[in-house]
Amino acid sequence: MGVISKLLGIVLVVGGGIMFFLGSSDQNMNIIYYFLGLTIMAMGFSLLTAGGKKEEKPNPPTVTEIACDNPECTFKEIRDFQKGDFILKSLETKCPKCQGSMTIQGVYMVREEEPVPTV
Ligand SMILES: [Zn+2]
C-alpha cells in the first residue's frame, strides 16, 4: 500500500508537471491544462506526504515502573515496557534488595513533561 501510493504520487506529480509546464498547443486549452496539471500535482504530493507521515510515526516510548511488594523495602525500578505489562501485574522477577516479589506499579508514556499514566 505504501509503495503503491508513493509510486502513484510520483506518477501524478510528474504527469501533472508535464501538463502544467507544457500546456496544450491550443491556446484555449492551455488554461485547462494549467489547472488540471496543478490539481494532479497537488494530489500526487498529498499521496507522497501521507505515506511518509505514517512511516515516520513510531510507537511512543513507554516505560514500566515496578516496585517491591515488601512495605519495608522501598526498591523501585523503571524499565522499558514489555509486551504484556499491565498495572498490578505481579512479576516473577525477585527484588534485588530483599528477594521479595515485585509488582508493576505503573505504565507510562515517556514525554518531555511529567509521565502520564496510559492505563
Ligand atoms: Zn524489596
Residues whose N, C-alpha, C, O or C-beta is under 5 A from the ligand:
A	BS01	ZN	C68 N70 C73 F75 C95 K97 C98 Q99 G100
